[in-house]
Amino acid sequence: MTSSKPPWDDDLPPVTAYDGPQEPQSARAGDRLHTIHGYIIRETDKAILIEVQQVNDTRLEDKEVPGGNRNMWFPLSQVSIISRAKDDSTNYDYIRAKEWICKQKDLI
């Protein structure tokens, strides 16, 4: 017997772009977000280029940088937050990117 319910009428919780301590977790694999700290170099209509210095709470040493290049493009469709440091260069900029793209870039 087939169901008369439409596919979007399921029992899964709503998907959110955030996963902080008081925010609901997404039910979809790969939707978890990670914070990428560094210096935003450039932004286009579709992607952002960031010089990655730290992922979540872990600072990346030079030997841990995938491929030896800290400059990485992230598609804006996979980024939920872009935050630029308020002062000169003492603090990092950061983005919140989905887990699957972070894994693809060997950051986690």
FENTA-V460773 format. One line per field, one symbol per residue. burial: 1 if it has 24 or more other C-alpha atoms within 12 Angstrom, else 0. Layout:
BEGIN
burial=???
END
This chain:
BEGIN
burial=000000000000000011100000000000111111111100000001111111100001000000000101111001111101000000011111111011001011
END
